C-alpha cells in the first residue's frame, strides 16, 4: 500500500512549488527519491507515474512542478531554464530530507528524458543526492544540438530568436511562445506529430499547455550535460534503447562517468518510456534495484 500527499515547499527564488509525495506503508522512514520528467512537462505527464511506482517498491518518492510550471508558482510561465530547474531540485531534496517519512541520509534522484541532465547536474552540486537513475535520458552537448537542430546555422538561428524574445520580455514583460509539439508549425520546439503529447489519453492533458518560451532556446542549447559526466561520482544507472532519443549521448555520458555505473539497454521508442508497458515496469524495477544497492 502507498499513500499520496499533496505538498508545497518553497523554492529559493521565492516561488511556492507544488508536488505529490508518494509514501510506502513501511512504518519507518524510507529512502527518498526526487523524480522529474521531460522538458516542459508537468508532474502528471510521467513523474507522478514513476514516483507512485517507486513508492510501491518501498521508496518515498516526490514528483513536483518546477518553477513556472503546472501548479507551482513563479514567472515567467512554461520557461525551460536548466539553471532554475537544477535549483528547484535542490529545494525538492531539502523538502524530502526534512520529511518525517524519509531517511535523510538515503536520497536518490530519477530523471526521465531531459530531467536526466538536470538530475546529473544536481548530483554534482548536491552531496545529499547519493544515487542516480536516468531513464531514456536526453543528454546533449553542442555537437548533439547541431545534429538535432539543423547544424550550426539552425542552432544560431534559435539562439538569435531567443535573444530577440528575451529583449522583448525585458522591455514589455510579454513572453513569446511557440508550441512544444506541432506537426504543422515549423517553429515548434518539436515540429512533429508526437502521439504522446497530442493524445488526450496520454500526455495531451489540460494541465500541460503545450507551449515553449522562445527565450529559453539559448539556455537549453548551451547546456552541456556530456561535460558533467566526469564530475558525476555517485552510482549511476542508465536505462535506454537504441531506438529512443540520442543514444549516442547516453553512451558518451556513460563513458565519461567516473563513479560506479551501469547501463541497461532495452527496446522501445522514446515515448514508450513515458507511459507504455513493458517500458515503465522495466525502468522502475531496474531503478528500484539500483537504489536498493546504492542508497
C-alpha positions, -999 to 999 in steps of 0.1 A, spaced: 0 0 0 11 35 -7 -3 70 1 -1 102 -18 2 136 -1 -2 169 -19 27 190 -7 41 225 -11 75 238 -4 95 270 -10 119 275 -39 150 296 -33 137 320 -59 106 327 -38 81 305 -57 59 281 -40 64 246 -55 36 220 -55 42 183 -57 29 149 -49 47 128 -23 41 91 -26 49 72 6 52 35 12 35 18 41 67 7 58 62 21 93 97 35 93 115 63 74 121 52 38 148 61 14 137 91 -7 138 97 -44 132 130 -62 116 124 -96 112 146 -127 103 142 -163 108 156 -198 115 192 -207 84 215 -204 65 187 -186 42 189 -156 43 162 -129 12 145 -143 28 135 -176 53 110 -163 69 120 -130 38 110 -110 37 76 -126 73 68 -118 71 82 -83 40 62 -75 56 30 -88 87 37 -68 66 41 -37 53 6 -44 89 -6 -43 95 9 -8 107 44 -16 93 78 -6 92 94 -40 85 131 -47 73 144 -81 67 182 -84 61 210 -108 91 232 -114 90 270 -111 66 284 -136 50 251 -144 17 234 -136 5 240 -100 37 257 -89 41 295 -87 67 316 -104 71 337 -135 76 336 -164 54 305 -171 65 275 -190 100 287 -193 126 259 -198 156 270 -177 182 244 -168 196 268 -141 161 272 -125 153 236 -127 186 225 -111 180 250 -82 144 236 -78 157 201 -75 179 212 -46 148 227 -29 130 194 -35 158 175 -19 156 199 11 119 192 15 123 155 11 152 153 36 131 172 62 100 150 59 95 126 88 87 97 65 121 100 47 155 88 57 175 120 50 208 100 47 194 79 18 182 102 -11 184 95 -47 172 111 -79 154 97 -110 152 117 -142 133 108 -173 144 123 -207 157 159 -202 155 157 -164 185 133 -167 206 164 -175 192 184 -145 194 155 -121 230 148 -131 240 185 -126 222 184 -92 242 153 -81 274 171 -89 264 202 -69 245 185 -40 262 158 -19 228 148 -4 220 131 -37 237 97 -33 225 78 -64 211 85 -99 188 66 -122 184 81 -157 155 68 -178 156 72 -216 179 101 -209 182 131 -232 219 141 -227 233 166 -251 262 189 -258 270 213 -286 278 186 -311 245 168 -305 225 200 -306 240 208 -340 229 173 -352 194 177 -338 186 213 -346 199 219 -381 236 223 -378 254 255 -367 230 276 -387 200 261 -371 214 265 -336 225 300 -343 190 309 -356 173 296 -325 198 315 -303 191 347 -322 153 341 -318 159 336 -281 178 369 -278 151 388 -295 124 372 -274 144 379 -242 148 416 -252 110 418 -258 103 402 -224 126 425 -206 111 455 -223 74 446 -221 70 416 -198 55 397 -227 66 361 -232 67 348 -268 56 312 -270 56 286 -297 41 251 -294 62 224 -278 48 199 -302 31 205 -335 30 188 -369 20 220 -386 41 248 -370 77 247 -381 87 269 -352 75 244 -326 102 231 -303 94 196 -316 79 202 -351 64 167 -354 32 147 -348 40 130 -315 11 109 -302 22 110 -266 20 148 -264 -10 153 -286 -32 124 -275 -55 134 -246 -54 98 -233 -17 101 -228 2 134 -224 -21 159 -241 -39 168 -208 -53 202 -198 -25 206 -171 1 207 -199 -4 238 -221 19 227 -249 39 260 -251 76 268 -252 90 302 -243 112 311 -273 137 329 -250 145 296 -234 164 283 -265 197 297 -255 199 281 -221 187 248 -235 211 247 -265 242 259 -245 237 234 -216 265 208 -219 254 177 -200 281 154 -215 308 176 -199 292 169 -165 298 131 -166 334 131 -152 321 150 -122 293 126 -115 308 103 -89 276 88 -74 264 54 -85 245 59 -118 221 37 -137 211 44 -173 181 27 -189 178 34 -226 171 20 -261 189 23 -294 156 33 -309 150 61 -283 163 97 -283 200 103 -290 215 70 -277 249 84 -287 246 110 -259 238 83 -234 268 62 -245 292 92 -243 278 103 -210 282 68 -196 318 65 -209 326 97 -191 312 87 -157 339 83 -130 318 66 -103 301 32 -102 279 29 -132 256 5 -151 237 8 -184 207 -13 -193 198 -14 -230 162 -24 -237 138 -18 -266 112 8 -274 110 43 -288 115 74 -265 78 79 -258 73 43 -247 93 51 -216 68 78 -205 37 57 -201 38 24 -220 44 -12 -209 67 -30 -206 90 0 -206 78 17 -175 79 -15 -154 113 -24 -168 126 10 -159 110 11 -124 123 -23 -115 158 -15 -127 158 18 -108 144 2 -76 171 -25 -77 198 2 -83 186 23 -54 184 -8 -32 221 -14 -36 233 22 -36 212 40 -10 
